Amino acid sequence: MSNMEYRVRYRQWLDYEALEPDMRAELEAIKDNEEEIRDRFCQELTFGTAGLRGKMGVGSNRMNVYTVQRATSGLALYLLSTYGRDAMQRGVVIAYDNRENSELFAKEAALTLNGFGIRTYVFDRLAPTPELSFAVKYRQSIAGIVITASHNPKEYNGYKVYNEHGCQITGEMAEAILEKIDIYQELAALPVQMSYENAKAMDLYHEIGNAYHQVFQKAVLEQALLHDSAAKENLNIVYTPLHGTGLGPVTAVLDKDGFSAVHVLESQKEPDTQFSTVHSPNPEDKDALQLAIAYAKELDADIVLGTDPDCDRVGIAVKNGDDYTLLTGNQTGALLVDYVLSRKQMDDKSVVIKTIVTSELGADIAKARGAEVMNVLTGFKYIGEKMIGFEETRDHNFVMGYEESYGYLVGSHAKDKDAVVASMLICEMAAYQKAQGRTLLDRLEELYQEHGYYKDVVDSFTLPGVDGQERIADIMDRLRAADAGQFGGLAVAERKDYAEGIDELPKANVLKYFFADGGWMAVRPSGTEPKIKFYYSVKGESMKAAEDKVESLRNAVKELMA
């Protein structure tokens, strides 16, 4: 975008008479900061298959009440044009997490929909994303919205849209909604919101709460697989919700499943918009669980659980002598596949779904236990989309879906990853192993011996701003243009470019290198953060052999990024 274009947009916002005074002051404060103005107004905050996600602040490229109103107005037009009065009657369920402005954005979205005559059902307190997914289908609503930036830093917030099945929207629906959003190019063109008082009086704005929490927890508990009450009582657990939404549902489900020794980390127990005790509330980040691990050492706990702010991801650490070992999402996923499939009866319709950047260890285990394995693009919405298809065709039975980024789902109560059900099943398999005098690490070693030693690592490079976007695009272009015969000293047997639309999958900006001696490397820009990610998954006869291969690949990537 030229200097004139983003400057014009900046001036349009300043000239908007109804602009909130504090927002006007924020814009006035950056009037001499060209880089900041460009970053805030270089584009509209992108609405994609993950909805909206970005830094909070004033501007067209920021999360604020106006970008929420704009997206919701487009959603309302889409719902009315697609479903008519049915959309107005069935309504939209809205949930929100603990982040700054989350409750405000949820209410803004609801009142915007109400202005179009669409009923809304807003959770009366913090609710995890998987419960939103469940609630949409449970009450047969036409759509759902959750206000969250998941595991992103505190400066971010987001807006995710779910279809009538409780699944995050995918390409075709996202594009159709975007067409409607694009109608609203100016702030002054945004529809007038309905007031809260009028919406309530007209039976359009509804609060929902405890009844939904209870029925969601009951659905989660139906996935319980361990019936050894003594084993459950004997497991010593430390749990942290990382200041997010997980405290109520996770502790309630663990208690109802029979786990009596659950110790919540007090310093991270309460919701906190600033996430003051962690650098980033992301269970993928090894630092996020350090306070919980320190507490576990005091209690001699067997396992540590940490869920992200919207409680759709969970990270774990397992007692290992006098210390604790953090497991990767791939390792936890493989252990869950092993545990769940060992306790469920497989048939010729049973299927496990994983993403294309998830390790093959879990796939090998699933196949050995008689299940089919399907691969989908990165993003749990693609797993949910498959589940919806299975329900319509009845040609497959969904057993489990998971991705390397700490997201898991067992059961079909939700169509998104669910850290509540995952936390319960992780504790169950830990309790089962402890009853045998073993740990999850012992079981993982057995799986390595049986299927090969997998080493899976992800390197993320954050490149913020417009310049960062341009650099990420340049890196992908250079990789596509380069000779694919080898990478990092490893011979490449095949390179797949998913941007071409291959393997019956939608087009995606992902490159994947398959090595001649086994294993692969994938490269993809993040869809929700200013990052480019490199995924390494190699297999060796020993862990040392696998680690050496990964190190060669990482060194080559460092040279590429230099």
C-alpha positions in Angstrom: 0.0 0.0 0.0 1.3 3.5 -0.9 2.1 6.2 1.7 -0.9 8.1 0.4 -3.4 5.2 0.9 -2.6 4.3 4.5 -2.3 8.0 5.4 -5.8 8.6 3.9 -7.2 5.8 5.9 -5.6 7.1 9.0 -7.2 10.6 8.4 -10.6 8.9 7.7 -10.5 7.4 11.2 -9.5 10.7 12.8 -12.3 12.5 10.9 -15.0 10.0 12.0 -17.1 12.1 14.3 -18.4 9.2 16.4 -14.9 7.9 17.2 -14.4 7.2 20.9 -12.4 10.0 22.6 -9.8 7.6 24.0 -9.3 6.0 20.5 -9.0 9.5 19.0 -6.3 10.3 21.5 -4.5 7.1 20.7 -4.4 8.1 17.0 -3.3 11.6 17.7 -0.4 10.3 19.8 1.1 8.5 16.7 0.6 11.4 14.2 4.4 11.7 13.7 5.2 8.0 13.8 5.1 6.9 10.1 6.0 3.3 10.8 3.2 2.9 13.4 0.6 4.5 11.2 1.6 2.3 8.3 1.4 -0.8 10.4 -2.1 0.1 11.8 -3.6 1.2 8.5 -1.7 -0.7 5.8 -4.7 -3.1 5.4 -7.9 -4.3 7.0 -7.3 -6.8 9.7 -7.4 -10.0 7.7 -10.5 -12.2 8.0 -9.5 -15.7 7.1 -10.4 -19.3 8.1 -9.2 -18.5 11.6 -11.4 -15.4 11.7 -9.6 -12.3 13.0 -6.5 -12.2 15.2 -4.2 -9.3 15.9 -2.8 -6.8 18.3 -5.4 -4.7 20.2 -5.4 -1.0 19.4 -6.9 1.6 17.1 -6.7 1.1 13.4 -8.0 -1.0 10.6 -5.3 -3.5 11.1 -6.0 -3.9 14.9 -8.5 -5.7 17.1 -11.0 -3.1 18.4 -14.7 -2.5 18.7 -15.0 -1.3 15.1 -13.2 -4.2 13.5 -15.4 -6.5 15.6 -18.5 -4.7 14.5 -17.4 -4.8 10.9 -16.7 -8.6 10.9 -20.0 -9.3 12.7 -22.0 -7.1 10.3 -20.5 -9.2 7.5 -21.3 -12.4 9.3 -24.9 -11.2 9.9 -25.4 -10.5 6.2 -24.0 -13.9 5.3 -26.3 -15.7 7.8 -29.4 -13.8 6.6 -28.7 -14.3 2.9 -27.9 -18.0 3.4 -30.5 -19.1 6.1 -33.1 -16.3 6.2 -35.4 -16.2 9.1 -34.0 -19.5 10.3 -30.8 -17.7 11.2 -32.8 -15.1 13.2 -34.6 -17.8 15.2 -31.7 -20.3 15.8 -29.3 -17.5 16.7 -25.6 -17.4 17.5 -23.8 -18.6 20.6 -20.9 -16.3 21.8 -18.2 -17.1 24.3 -15.1 -15.2 25.5 -11.9 -15.8 27.4 -10.1 -13.8 30.0 -8.2 -11.4 27.7 -8.4 -7.7 27.9 -11.6 -6.5 26.0 -12.8 -10.1 25.4 -16.1 -9.5 27.3 -16.5 -6.1 25.6 -15.9 -7.6 22.1 -18.4 -10.4 22.9 -21.1 -7.9 23.8 -20.3 -5.7 20.8 -20.7 -8.8 18.5 -24.0 -9.8 20.2 -25.6 -6.3 19.9 -24.4 -6.0 16.3 -26.2 -9.3 15.5 -29.2 -8.2 17.4 -29.4 -5.1 15.3 -30.0 -7.4 12.3 -32.7 -9.3 14.2 -30.5 -12.3 15.0 -30.8 -13.8 18.5 -27.6 -14.2 20.5 -26.8 -16.5 23.4 -23.8 -15.1 25.3 -22.0 -17.0 28.0 -22.4 -15.2 31.4 -18.8 -15.9 32.4 -15.5 -17.1 30.9 -15.9 -20.3 28.8 -13.4 -22.5 27.0 -13.4 -22.7 23.2 -14.4 -26.4 23.2 -17.5 -25.6 25.2 -18.5 -23.0 22.6 -18.1 -25.6 19.9 -20.2 -28.0 21.9 -22.9 -25.4 22.7 -23.5 -24.4 19.1 -24.4 -28.0 18.2 -26.2 -28.7 21.5 -28.6 -25.9 21.1 -28.8 -26.2 17.3 -27.7 -22.6 16.7 -26.8 -21.3 13.3 -23.3 -20.3 14.2 -20.9 -19.5 17.0 -18.3 -16.8 17.9 -15.5 -17.1 20.4 -13.5 -14.0 21.4 -10.0 -15.3 22.1 -6.4 -15.1 20.9 -5.8 -18.6 22.2 -2.1 -18.8 23.3 -0.9 -15.6 21.8 0.8 -12.9 24.0 -1.3 -10.5 26.1 -1.3 -7.7 23.4 -3.4 -9.9 21.1 -7.1 -10.8 20.8 -9.1 -12.6 18.3 -12.5 -13.5 16.8 -13.3 -17.0 15.6 -16.4 -18.0 13.8 -18.0 -21.5 14.0 -20.5 -23.0 11.7 -23.8 -24.7 12.7 -21.9 -28.0 13.4 -19.6 -26.3 16.0 -16.6 -26.4 13.6 -14.4 -23.5 12.8 -15.3 -22.1 9.4 -13.3 -23.3 6.5 -12.4 -21.7 3.1 -15.7 -21.5 1.2 -17.7 -20.1 4.1 -14.9 -17.8 5.2 -14.7 -16.3 1.6 -18.4 -15.8 1.5 -18.4 -14.0 4.8 -15.5 -11.9 3.7 -17.4 -10.8 0.6 -20.1 -9.4 3.0 -17.5 -7.8 5.3 -16.0 -5.9 2.4 -19.3 -4.1 1.9 -18.4 -2.0 5.0 -15.4 0.0 3.8 -16.0 3.1 6.0 -16.6 3.4 9.7 -19.6 5.6 9.0 -21.2 2.8 6.9 -21.3 0.4 9.9 -24.9 -0.4 11.0 -26.2 1.2 14.1 -26.0 -1.2 17.0 -29.0 -2.1 19.1 -28.8 -1.1 22.7 -28.5 -3.8 25.4 -31.8 -2.7 27.0 -33.7 -2.9 23.7 -32.1 -6.3 22.8 -33.1 -7.7 26.1 -36.6 -6.3 25.8 -37.1 -7.7 22.3 -35.9 -11.2 23.4 -32.8 -11.0 21.2 -30.0 -11.0 23.8 -29.8 -14.0 26.1 -27.2 -15.0 28.8 -26.4 -18.7 29.2 -24.3 -20.4 31.8 -24.4 -23.1 34.4 -26.8 -25.5 32.5 -24.4 -25.5 29.6 -21.3 -26.0 31.7 -22.9 -29.1 33.3 -24.0 -30.7 30.1 -20.6 -30.1 28.5 -18.8 -31.7 31.4 -21.2 -34.7 31.2 -20.3 -35.1 27.5 -16.6 -35.0 28.3 -17.0 -37.6 31.1 -18.6 -40.0 28.6 -15.1 -40.3 27.1 -13.6 -41.7 30.3 -11.8 -45.0 29.8 -10.2 -45.9 33.1 -12.4 -47.5 35.8 -9.7 -48.2 38.4 -10.7 -45.8 41.2 -7.7 -46.6 43.3 -5.3 -45.8 40.5 -7.0 -42.4 40.0 -6.9 -41.6 43.7 -3.2 -42.4 43.8 -2.2 -40.0 41.0 -0.7 -36.7 42.4 -1.5 -33.9 39.9 -0.5 -30.2 39.6 -2.6 -28.2 37.3 -2.3 -24.6 36.1 -4.9 -22.8 33.9 -2.3 -20.2 33.0 -4.7 -17.5 34.1 -7.3 -18.6 31.6 -10.7 -20.4 31.3 -9.7 -23.9 32.2 -9.9 -23.8 36.0 -13.6 -24.6 36.4 -14.1 -27.2 33.7 -10.8 -29.1 34.1 -10.9 -29.4 37.9 -14.6 -30.3 37.8 -14.1 -33.1 35.2 -11.1 -34.5 37.0 -13.0 -34.5 40.3 -16.0 -36.2 38.8 -13.7 -38.8 37.1 -12.3 -39.7 40.5 -9.0 -37.8 40.7 -8.9 -36.5 44.3 -5.3 -35.3 44.4 -5.5 -32.3 42.1 -3.4 -29.3 43.2 -4.1 -26.0 41.4 -1.1 -23.5 41.2 -2.4 -20.6 43.2 -0.4 -17.9 41.5 -1.9 -18.8 38.1 -5.3 -19.8 39.2 -7.3 -16.6 38.7 -8.0 -14.9 35.3 -5.4 -12.2 34.5 -5.5 -10.1 31.4 -1.8 -9.4 31.7 -0.7 -13.0 32.2 1.6 -11.5 34.8 3.4 -14.7 35.8 4.4 -15.9 32.4 6.2 -14.5 29.4 3.6 -16.2 27.1 0.6 -18.3 28.1 1.4 -21.0 25.7 1.9 -24.6 26.9 4.1 -25.1 23.9 6.6 -22.7 25.5 8.8 -24.6 28.0 8.8 -21.6 30.3 5.1 -21.5 30.7 5.0 -24.5 33.0 8.1 -23.7 35.1 6.2 -22.3 38.1 3.9 -25.4 38.1 6.9 -27.7 37.9 8.5 -26.0 40.9 5.2 -26.5 42.8 5.1 -30.1 41.7 8.6 -30.7 43.1 7.3 -29.4 46.5 4.4 -31.9 46.4 6.3 -34.7 44.7 3.6 -34.8 42.1 3.5 -37.4 39.3 2.3 -35.1 36.5 1.9 -31.4 35.7 -0.9 -30.1 33.4 -1.1 -26.6 31.9 -3.9 -25.4 29.6 -3.8 -22.3 27.5 -6.2 -19.3 28.0 -9.1 -20.7 26.0 -8.5 -24.2 27.2 -8.1 -25.9 23.8 -4.5 -26.9 24.2 -2.7 -28.7 27.0 1.0 -29.2 27.8 2.3 -31.7 30.3 5.4 -32.5 32.3 6.1 -36.0 33.8 8.1 -36.7 37.0 11.5 -38.2 36.0 13.6 -38.9 39.1 14.1 -35.7 40.9 13.1 -33.5 38.0 10.3 -33.2 35.4 10.4 -33.9 31.7 8.3 -31.8 29.4 6.6 -33.7 26.6 6.1 -32.4 23.1 2.7 -32.2 21.5 3.7 -35.1 19.2 4.8 -37.3 22.2 1.6 -36.6 24.1 -0.5 -37.2 21.0 1.3 -40.6 20.4 0.7 -41.6 24.0 -3.0 -40.7 23.7 -3.3 -42.7 20.5 -1.8 -45.7 22.2 -4.0 -45.4 25.3 -7.3 -44.6 23.6 -7.0 -47.2 20.9 -5.9 -49.9 23.4 -9.2 -49.3 25.2 -11.6 -48.9 22.3 -12.7 -51.6 19.9 -11.4 -50.9 16.4 -13.2 -51.9 13.2 -12.7 -51.3 9.5 -14.3 -47.9 9.8 -12.2 -46.6 12.7 -10.1 -43.6 11.9 -7.5 -41.3 13.5 -6.9 -37.9 12.0 -3.8 -35.8 12.2 -2.3 -32.8 10.4 0.4 -32.9 7.8 2.9 -31.4 10.2 2.3 -33.9 13.0 4.8 -36.7 13.6 4.3 -40.2 12.1 4.8 -41.9 15.5 1.1 -41.7 16.4 0.2 -42.8 12.9 2.4 -45.9 13.2 0.8 -46.7 16.5 -2.8 -46.2 15.1 -2.1 -48.4 12.1 -0.6 -51.1 14.3 -3.8 -51.1 16.4 -6.1 -51.4 13.4 -7.2 -47.8 12.7 -7.0 -45.9 9.4 -5.0 -42.7 9.5 -6.0 -39.6 7.6 -3.9 -36.4 7.1 -5.4 -32.9 6.8 -3.9 -29.4 6.6 -2.7 -27.6 9.7 -5.6 -26.3 11.7 -8.1 -28.3 13.8 -11.0 -27.0 11.6 -9.9 -29.5 9.0 -10.3 -32.3 11.5 -13.7 -31.0 12.4 -14.6 -30.8 8.8 -13.8 -34.5 8.3 -15.9 -35.4 11.4 -18.9 -33.6 9.9 -18.5 -35.5 6.7 -18.3 -38.8 8.6 -21.6 -38.0 10.4 -23.3 -37.4 7.0 -21.8 -40.4 5.1 -21.4 -42.8 8.1 -18.4 -44.4 6.2 -15.9 -43.8 9.0 -16.0 -43.8 12.8 -14.0 -41.0 14.3 -11.8 -42.2 17.2 -9.4 -39.3 17.8 -7.9 -36.2 16.2 -4.8 -34.4 17.1 -2.1 -32.0 16.0 1.5 -31.4 17.1 0.6 -28.0 18.6 -0.8 -29.6 21.8 -4.4 -29.9 20.5 -6.3 -33.2 21.0 -9.9 -34.4 20.7 -11.4 -37.7 21.7 -15.1 -38.1 21.2 -17.5 -36.1 18.9 -19.0 -33.8 21.6 -17.0 -30.9 20.1 -15.7 -30.2 16.6 -12.5 -28.5 17.9 -9.6 -29.5 20.0 -10.5 -29.9 23.7 -8.0 -29.6 26.5 -10.7 -30.6 29.0 -11.2 -34.1 27.6 -7.5 -34.3 26.9 -6.5 -33.4 30.4 -8.8 -36.1 31.8 -7.4 -38.8 29.5 -3.8 -37.7 30.1 -4.4 -38.2 33.8 -6.1 -41.5 33.2 -3.2 -42.9 31.2 -0.7 -41.6 33.8 -2.7 -43.2 36.6 -2.8 -46.5 34.6 1.0 -46.5 34.1 1.6 -45.6 37.8 -0.5 -48.5 38.9 1.9 -50.7 36.9 4.9 -49.1 38.6 5.8 -47.1 35.5 5.5 -43.6 34.1 4.4 -42.2 30.7 8.1 -41.8 29.9 8.5 -45.6 30.3 5.6 -46.2 28.0 7.0 -43.7 25.5 10.4 -45.5 25.4 8.6 -48.8 24.7 6.8 -47.2 21.8 10.1 -45.9 20.4 11.6 -49.4 20.6 8.6 -50.8 18.8 8.2 -48.1 16.1 11.5 -46.3 15.9 13.0 -43.2 17.6 11.2 -40.1 16.3 12.7 -36.6 17.0 10.2 -33.8 16.3 11.1 -30.1 16.7 9.5 -26.9 15.6 11.5 -23.6 15.0 9.4 -20.5 14.8 10.7 -17.1 13.6 8.7 -14.0 14.5 8.9 -11.3 11.8 6.4 -8.6 12.8 4.9 -5.8 10.7 4.6 -5.2 7.0 8.3 -5.8 6.4 8.0 -9.1 8.2 5.2 -10.2 6.0 7.2 -9.3 2.9 10.3 -11.2 4.2 8.2 -14.3 5.0 6.8 -14.2 1.4 10.4 -13.9 0.1 11.6 -16.9 2.1 8.8 -19.1 0.7 9.5 -17.8 -2.9 13.3 -18.6 -2.5 12.5 -22.1 -1.2 10.2 -22.8 -4.1 12.8 -21.6 -6.6 15.7 -23.6 -5.0 16.9 -27.0 -6.1 15.0 -29.6 -3.9 17.7 -32.3 -4.2 18.9 -32.0 -0.7 18.4 -29.9 2.4 20.7 -29.7 5.4 22.8 -32.5 4.0 19.9 -34.9 3.8 18.8 -36.2 0.4 15.3 -35.2 -0.6 13.2 -37.9 -2.2 10.2 -35.7 -2.8 9.1 -32.1 -2.2 5.4 -31.4 -2.0 4.0 -27.9 -2.6 0.5 -27.8 -1.0 -0.1 -24.4 -2.7 -0.9 -26.4 -5.8 -3.8 -28.2 -4.1 -2.5 -31.8 -3.8 -3.5 -35.0 -1.9 -7.2 -34.0 -2.2 -6.5 -31.1 0.2 -7.3 -27.4 -0.2 -4.5 -25.2 -1.4 -2.2 -24.1 1.4 1.1 -22.1 1.6 3.1 -25.1 2.8 6.2 -26.9 1.5 7.1 -30.4 2.7 10.4 -32.2 2.1 10.4 -36.0 2.4 13.9 -37.4 3.0 15.3 -40.5 1.3 16.2 -42.2 4.6 12.8 -41.4 6.2 11.4 -38.4 8.0 10.4 -35.0 6.6 10.6 -31.2 7.1 7.8 -28.8 6.5 7.7 -25.0 6.1 4.7 -22.8 6.6 3.8 -19.2 7.5 1.5 -19.1 10.6 -2.1 -18.3 9.8 -2.6 -16.5 13.2 0.8 -14.9 14.1 3.6 -13.0 12.2 5.7 -16.1 12.1 7.2 -18.6 9.7 7.5 -22.1 11.1 9.9 -25.0 10.3 8.8 -28.5 11.4 11.4 -31.3 11.5 10.3 -34.9 12.0 13.0 -37.5 11.6 13.4 -41.2 12.5 16.5 -43.0 13.7 17.6 -46.3 15.1 18.5 -44.4 18.3 17.5 -41.0 19.7 21.0 -39.8 19.2 20.9 -40.6 15.4 17.6 -38.8 15.1 18.8 -35.8 17.0 21.9 -35.5 14.7 19.7 -35.3 11.7 17.5 -32.6 13.2 20.6 -30.6 14.1 21.8 -30.6 10.5 18.4 -29.4 9.3 18.2 -26.7 11.9 21.6 -25.4 11.0 20.6 -25.1 7.4 17.5 -23.2 8.3 19.6 -20.8 10.5 21.6 -20.0 7.4 18.5 -19.5 5.4 17.1 -17.0 8.0 20.3 -15.1 8.5 
